[in-house]
Amino acid sequence: IHPDSVVIGISCMFSQDWTWSRQLIRAVRRRFPHAVIVAGGEHITALPEYSLRDCRELDACVLGEGEETLTELVRAGSDRAAWQEVPGLAFLAGEQFVRSASRSRIREVDDIPLPAWELFPMSVYLHPWNSMGVYRGRTMGILGTRGCPYKCTFCSNLQMYGQTWVARDVDAVLDEIQHYIDAYGAENFEFYDLTMIIRKSWIPEFCRKLDERGMKIVWQLPVGTRSETIDAEVAAALYRT
């Protein structure tokens, strides 16, 4: 963390990780007593009031997709009165739990800039211990789609994303992959999509264009996907690539 940081974001994706995230937040607060500490992710989105009361060092919770909410929070700075006007945010005003208006899902996902990986120590992120799936070389995480239209009772998707599923442009995804190959020597791409195979036409197009570009990579779906749209055509495309 940069010593002059004024806003620090921490993710907590799942409740099993909360005790560790809480320790991290408290350690960050000791080092940065005047910074705004904000948390996001699936656990935070599902239990914002609990998270804020259980860890008073935490200033605010970003609910659901974070790109637009976090950007507006940074612009608002430490002005808690202005936080109430930022959709998708939760915080404590004294002992009162405040939850701002809900934020709509991002529909134009291709307009979201690529992650600024150049600001990170990529030798660590590409290491085998950071791989979620089967380690098959220098690994990068990536998203081709966002959300899931289903309502599985065991899943936190409804709290995090709702039922809107949005796919990126296939060429934009392949351009991102090529960038990671060129910049970081990436070989293995793990798609963290909740359910990448929803619109049947998207996967065959992705596989066909992957072939056309001659991109010899490994790609995986370590989070899993739905089986309903995996027919002979889709299965053959997956196997081929």
C-alpha positions in Angstrom: 0.0 0.0 0.0 1.3 3.4 -0.9 2.3 5.4 2.2 0.1 8.4 1.0 -3.0 6.4 0.4 -6.2 8.1 1.4 -8.7 5.4 0.3 -7.9 1.7 0.7 -10.0 -1.1 -0.6 -10.1 -4.7 0.7 -12.1 -7.6 -0.8 -13.8 -10.3 1.2 -15.4 -12.7 -1.2 -16.7 -15.4 1.2 -17.7 -15.5 4.8 -15.1 -18.2 5.6 -12.5 -15.5 4.9 -14.1 -12.8 7.1 -11.9 -13.4 10.2 -8.8 -13.0 8.1 -10.1 -9.9 6.3 -11.1 -8.4 9.7 -7.5 -8.9 10.9 -6.2 -7.3 7.8 -8.5 -4.3 8.0 -7.5 -3.7 11.6 -3.8 -3.9 10.7 -4.3 -1.4 7.9 -6.1 0.9 10.2 -3.2 0.9 12.7 -0.9 1.8 9.8 -3.2 4.3 8.2 -5.3 5.9 11.0 -6.7 8.6 8.7 -7.4 6.7 5.5 -10.9 5.7 4.4 -11.1 1.9 4.5 -13.7 0.4 2.2 -14.5 -3.3 1.7 -16.4 -5.1 -1.0 -17.2 -8.6 -2.3 -19.8 -11.3 -1.8 -19.6 -11.5 2.0 -19.6 -7.7 2.3 -22.6 -7.4 0.0 -24.6 -10.0 1.8 -23.8 -8.8 5.3 -22.8 -5.1 5.2 -24.3 -4.1 8.6 -22.8 -7.1 10.4 -19.4 -6.4 8.8 -19.4 -2.8 9.8 -20.4 -3.5 13.4 -18.1 -6.4 13.8 -15.1 -4.4 12.5 -15.4 -0.7 13.5 -12.2 0.0 11.7 -14.1 -0.5 8.5 -15.6 2.8 7.1 -17.8 1.7 4.2 -19.1 -1.3 2.3 -19.4 -1.3 -1.5 -22.4 -3.5 -2.4 -22.4 -5.5 -5.7 -20.3 -4.4 -8.7 -17.7 -2.0 -7.4 -16.3 -0.1 -10.3 -18.7 2.9 -10.4 -19.5 2.9 -6.7 -15.9 2.9 -5.6 -15.0 5.7 -8.1 -17.8 7.9 -6.7 -16.7 7.1 -3.2 -13.1 8.2 -3.9 -14.5 11.4 -5.4 -16.6 12.0 -2.3 -13.5 11.5 -0.1 -14.2 11.3 3.7 -17.4 13.4 3.5 -20.0 11.0 4.9 -22.8 13.3 4.1 -21.9 12.9 0.4 -21.7 9.1 0.8 -25.5 9.0 1.1 -25.7 10.2 -2.5 -23.5 7.4 -3.7 -25.7 4.4 -4.9 -24.5 1.0 -3.8 -22.8 2.1 -0.5 -23.4 1.2 3.2 -21.8 2.7 6.3 -22.5 3.6 9.9 -23.4 7.2 10.9 -22.7 7.0 14.6 -24.7 3.9 15.5 -27.2 4.2 12.7 -26.7 1.8 9.8 -27.1 3.7 6.5 -27.6 2.0 3.2 -27.8 4.3 0.1 -30.0 3.6 -3.0 -29.3 0.4 -4.9 -27.0 0.8 -8.0 -28.1 -0.7 -11.3 -25.9 -3.4 -12.9 -23.3 -2.2 -15.4 -24.7 -3.1 -18.9 -21.9 -1.7 -21.1 -19.2 -4.0 -19.7 -16.9 -3.5 -22.7 -16.5 0.2 -21.6 -14.9 -0.9 -18.3 -11.1 -0.3 -18.6 -8.8 -3.3 -18.2 -7.3 -4.0 -14.8 -4.2 -1.9 -14.2 -2.0 -5.0 -13.6 1.1 -2.9 -14.3 0.7 -1.5 -10.8 1.0 -4.9 -9.2 3.9 -7.3 -8.5 2.9 -9.6 -11.3 5.6 -12.2 -10.5 3.5 -13.0 -7.4 0.2 -13.0 -9.2 1.5 -15.4 -11.9 2.9 -17.8 -9.4 1.4 -21.4 -9.1 0.0 -20.8 -5.6 -2.3 -18.1 -7.0 -3.9 -20.5 -9.4 -7.6 -21.4 -8.6 -7.8 -24.2 -11.2 -5.3 -26.7 -12.4 -1.9 -25.0 -12.7 -0.9 -25.1 -16.4 1.7 -22.4 -16.7 1.8 -18.7 -15.9 -1.8 -17.9 -14.9 -4.0 -14.9 -15.3 -7.6 -14.5 -14.1 -10.1 -13.0 -16.5 -13.8 -12.4 -17.0 -15.7 -13.0 -20.2 -19.2 -12.6 -18.7 -20.8 -11.2 -15.6 -23.6 -12.4 -13.5 -26.0 -15.4 -13.7 -29.7 -15.6 -14.5 -30.4 -18.6 -12.1 -31.5 -18.6 -8.5 -29.6 -21.5 -6.9 -30.4 -21.6 -3.2 -26.7 -22.2 -2.2 -25.3 -19.3 -4.2 -24.8 -15.6 -3.2 -25.3 -14.4 -6.7 -28.7 -12.9 -6.1 -27.3 -10.6 -3.4 -24.2 -9.7 -5.4 -25.4 -9.4 -9.0 -29.1 -10.1 -9.2 -30.2 -12.2 -12.2 -28.7 -10.1 -15.0 -26.1 -11.9 -17.2 -24.0 -9.8 -19.5 -21.4 -11.0 -22.0 -18.4 -9.1 -23.2 -17.5 -8.8 -26.9 -15.6 -11.9 -27.9 -12.9 -9.9 -29.7 -12.4 -7.7 -26.6 -11.8 -10.7 -24.5 -9.3 -12.2 -26.9 -7.5 -8.8 -27.2 -7.2 -8.8 -23.4 -5.8 -12.3 -23.5 -3.3 -11.4 -26.2 -2.2 -8.4 -24.1 -1.5 -10.6 -21.1 0.5 -13.0 -23.3 2.6 -10.1 -24.7 3.0 -8.2 -21.4 3.4 -11.0 -18.9 4.1 -14.2 -20.8 0.8 -15.6 -19.6 -0.1 -19.2 -20.7 -3.1 -20.3 -18.7 -6.3 -18.3 -18.4 -8.8 -18.9 -15.6 -12.3 -17.5 -16.3 -13.8 -16.6 -13.0 -17.3 -16.2 -14.6 -20.2 -17.5 -12.5 -21.7 -19.1 -15.5 -19.8 -18.5 -18.7 -21.9 -20.8 -20.9 -25.3 -19.3 -20.9 -25.8 -17.9 -24.4 -25.0 -20.8 -26.7 -23.7 -18.7 -29.6 -21.1 -17.0 -27.4 -18.9 -20.0 -26.7 -18.6 -21.4 -30.2 -17.7 -17.9 -31.4 -15.1 -17.6 -28.7 -13.6 -20.9 -29.6 -13.7 -20.3 -33.3 -11.9 -16.9 -33.0 -9.4 -18.4 -30.6 -8.6 -20.9 -33.4 -8.5 -18.2 -36.1 -6.0 -16.2 -34.1 -3.8 -19.2 -33.5 -3.6 -18.6 -29.8 -2.1 -21.6 -28.2 -3.2 -21.2 -24.6 -4.8 -23.2 -21.9 -8.1 -21.8 -20.6 -10.3 -23.1 -17.8 -13.6 -22.6 -16.0 -12.5 -23.3 -12.4 -15.7 -21.8 -10.9 -17.8 -24.2 -13.0 -20.7 -23.5 -15.4 -24.2 -24.7 -16.3 -24.7 -27.9 -18.2 -27.9 -27.1 -20.0 -26.3 -25.5 -23.0 -23.5 -28.0 -23.4 -24.5 -30.0 -26.4 -22.4 -31.8 -29.0 -21.4 -28.6 -30.8 -20.4 -26.8 -27.6 -18.6 -29.8 -26.2 -16.6 -30.2 -29.4 -15.6 -26.5 -29.4 -14.5 -26.7 -25.8 -12.5 -29.9 -26.4 -10.9 -28.4 -29.6 -9.6 -25.3 -27.8 
